[in-house]
């Protein structure tokens, strides 16, 4: 199980790297759950970390149903040097709309370098709170759009965790359905150390965190070196 840590700037990214994060996921928390960062921030993160073996990811935003906008965002992120691009399906209301958006993202991203870019279809475990796409719909969209990964995070960052929105059985069904369709699975959403064993038990491939490695367990503060080290130590035993 790989650990993805989401810094907002180069200083945080260096800490995540030095603490052993498997994937450094650059985001802008001021713009939402999967808020998109700025091109110059992404480039600075990659330059400061300075390790060509590191896997970098960038979020494209909690996106409306605007495939053209999403495609341009994807192309821009890839040209900054990231390997993963994550698109949050906030606006799409149907599987068909999700497929249209993710197909555009996938084509735009892989038009730069098809052999290295991985596209993530991302949705929200708390979908019931805004009538969003459910987990199995996300798997269907990712499969039809031929993206590489499917992910669930939480849209609302109000103290509720992934497990407050979906129980372990629903998460397990999501992971199993994704794997049956040859998709890698990522889970995030105010995940804490105590959740890692459960996530490992259902076969989660990637766990994404920010708040768990920040001061006060608050994603709005900065990444704390000791908390990040502790989290990675616990994760290595799962």
C-alpha positions in Angstrom: 0.0 0.0 0.0 1.5 3.3 -1.1 1.1 6.6 0.7 0.3 9.8 -1.1 0.9 13.0 0.8 -0.5 16.3 -0.5 1.7 19.4 0.1 0.6 22.9 -0.9 4.1 24.3 -1.5 7.7 23.4 -2.0 8.6 23.5 1.7 5.9 21.0 2.6 6.9 18.9 -0.4 10.5 18.6 0.8 9.2 17.4 4.2 6.9 14.8 2.5 9.8 13.6 0.4 12.3 13.3 3.3 9.7 11.4 5.3 9.3 8.8 2.6 6.1 9.6 0.8 5.6 7.4 -2.2 3.7 10.0 -4.2 3.9 13.8 -3.7 0.5 15.2 -4.7 0.5 19.0 -5.2 -2.8 20.7 -4.4 -4.3 24.0 -3.4 -6.5 23.5 -0.3 -7.9 27.0 -0.6 -9.8 25.9 -3.7 -11.5 22.8 -2.3 -10.9 19.1 -1.6 -9.0 18.6 -4.9 -8.2 22.2 -5.5 -5.8 22.9 -8.3 -2.4 24.5 -7.7 -0.6 27.0 -9.9 1.8 25.9 -12.6 4.7 27.8 -11.0 4.1 26.1 -7.6 4.1 22.7 -9.3 7.3 23.5 -11.1 8.9 24.8 -7.9 8.0 21.7 -6.0 9.5 19.4 -8.6 12.7 21.5 -8.8 13.1 21.8 -5.0 12.6 18.1 -4.4 15.1 17.5 -7.2 14.8 13.7 -7.5 13.9 12.3 -10.9 12.8 9.1 -9.3 10.0 10.7 -7.3 6.4 10.4 -8.4 4.5 13.7 -8.6 0.8 14.2 -8.9 -1.4 17.2 -9.4 -5.0 17.8 -8.7 -7.1 19.6 -11.4 -9.9 20.7 -9.1 -13.4 19.8 -8.0 -14.5 20.1 -11.6 -17.8 21.2 -13.1 -19.1 19.4 -16.2 -16.9 21.2 -18.7 -14.8 18.7 -20.6 -12.9 21.4 -22.5 -11.9 23.2 -19.4 -10.8 20.0 -17.8 -8.8 18.9 -20.8 -6.9 22.2 -20.8 -6.2 21.9 -17.1 -4.9 18.3 -17.6 -2.6 19.3 -20.5 -1.2 22.2 -18.4 -0.6 20.0 -15.4 1.3 17.4 -17.4 3.5 20.0 -19.1 4.6 21.0 -15.6 6.2 17.6 -15.1 3.8 15.5 -13.0 3.0 11.8 -13.6 -0.5 11.6 -12.1 -3.3 14.0 -12.8 -6.5 13.7 -10.7 -9.8 15.1 -11.8 -12.6 15.5 -9.3 -16.0 14.7 -10.7 -18.1 17.3 -8.8 -20.3 18.6 -11.6 -21.1 15.6 -13.7 -24.5 14.2 -12.7 -24.6 11.0 -14.8 -22.2 8.3 -15.9 -22.3 9.6 -19.4 -21.2 13.1 -18.3 -18.5 11.6 -16.2 -17.2 9.6 -19.2 -17.2 12.6 -21.4 -15.2 14.6 -18.9 -12.7 11.9 -18.1 -12.2 10.9 -21.8 -11.3 14.5 -22.5 -8.9 14.6 -19.5 -7.3 11.3 -20.5 -6.8 12.3 -24.2 -5.4 15.7 -23.3 -3.0 14.3 -20.6 -1.7 11.4 -22.6 -1.3 13.4 -25.8 1.8 14.8 -24.1 3.4 11.5 -23.1 1.2 8.4 -23.3 3.8 6.1 -21.8 4.3 7.9 -18.5 1.1 9.7 -17.6 -1.5 8.2 -15.3 -5.0 9.7 -15.1 -7.1 9.4 -12.0 -10.9 9.5 -12.0 -11.7 10.9 -8.6 -15.1 11.2 -6.9 -16.4 11.6 -3.4 -17.3 9.2 -0.6 -19.8 11.8 0.8 -21.7 11.8 -2.5 -25.0 11.5 -0.7 -24.6 15.0 0.7 -24.7 16.6 -2.7 -26.4 13.9 -4.9 -23.1 13.1 -6.5 -21.9 10.0 -8.4 -21.7 6.9 -6.3 -18.7 4.6 -6.0 -19.7 2.0 -8.6 -20.6 4.8 -11.0 -17.0 6.1 -10.6 -15.7 2.6 -11.5 -17.9 2.5 -14.5 -16.7 5.9 -15.7 -13.0 5.1 -15.1 -13.4 1.9 -17.1 -15.3 3.4 -20.0 -13.0 6.4 -20.2 -10.0 4.1 -20.0 -8.3 6.0 -17.2 -5.7 4.3 -15.0 -6.9 4.8 -11.5 -10.1 5.5 -9.6 -10.2 7.4 -6.3 -12.6 8.5 -3.6 -11.9 11.4 -1.3 -14.4 13.5 0.7 -15.7 16.8 -0.7 -16.6 18.4 2.6 -13.7 19.0 4.9 -15.7 19.4 8.1 -14.1 16.8 10.4 -16.0 13.8 9.0 -13.8 11.0 7.7 -14.0 8.6 4.8 -15.6 6.1 7.1 -18.3 8.5 8.2 -19.5 8.5 4.6 -19.0 4.9 3.5 -18.7 1.8 5.7 -16.0 -0.8 5.2 -18.3 -3.0 3.2 -19.1 -0.3 0.7 -15.4 0.6 0.4 -14.6 -3.0 -0.1 -17.1 -3.3 -2.9 -15.6 -0.2 -4.6 -12.1 -1.6 -4.4 -13.1 -5.1 -5.6 -15.1 -3.6 -8.6 -12.2 -1.4 -9.5 -9.7 -4.3 -9.4 -12.0 -6.5 -11.5 -11.7 -3.8 -14.1 -7.9 -3.6 -13.9 -8.0 -0.2 -12.1 -5.7 0.9 -9.4 -7.6 2.2 -6.3 -6.8 5.3 -4.1 -8.8 6.3 -1.0 -8.5 9.5 1.0 -10.7 11.7 3.2 -9.5 12.7 6.6 -7.8 9.3 7.0 -6.0 8.7 10.3 -3.4 6.1 11.4 -6.1 3.9 13.0 -7.7 3.5 9.6 -4.7 2.1 7.8 -5.2 -1.6 8.8 -8.8 -1.5 7.5 -7.8 0.1 4.2 -5.1 -2.5 3.8 -7.5 -5.3 4.6 -9.7 -4.5 1.6 -6.8 -4.2 -0.9 -6.4 -0.4 -1.2 -3.5 0.4 -3.4 -2.9 4.0 -2.5 -3.9 6.0 0.6 -4.0 9.8 0.4 -3.5 12.1 3.3 -2.9 15.6 4.3 -4.6 16.4 7.6 -3.1 13.3 9.3 0.4 14.7 8.8 -0.3 18.3 9.6 0.0 20.2 12.9 -3.1 19.6 15.0 -4.3 17.1 12.4 -5.7 20.1 10.6 -5.3 20.2 6.8 -5.3 24.0 6.9 -2.0 24.1 8.9 1.3 22.9 7.6 2.8 19.5 7.2 4.6 18.5 10.4 7.8 16.5 9.9 7.4 14.3 13.0 3.7 13.5 12.2 4.7 12.6 8.7 7.5 10.3 9.8 5.2 8.7 12.4 2.4 8.1 9.8 4.9 6.6 7.3 6.3 4.3 10.0 2.8 3.0 10.8 1.9 2.6 7.2 5.0 0.5 6.5 3.6 -2.1 8.9 0.2 -2.4 7.1 
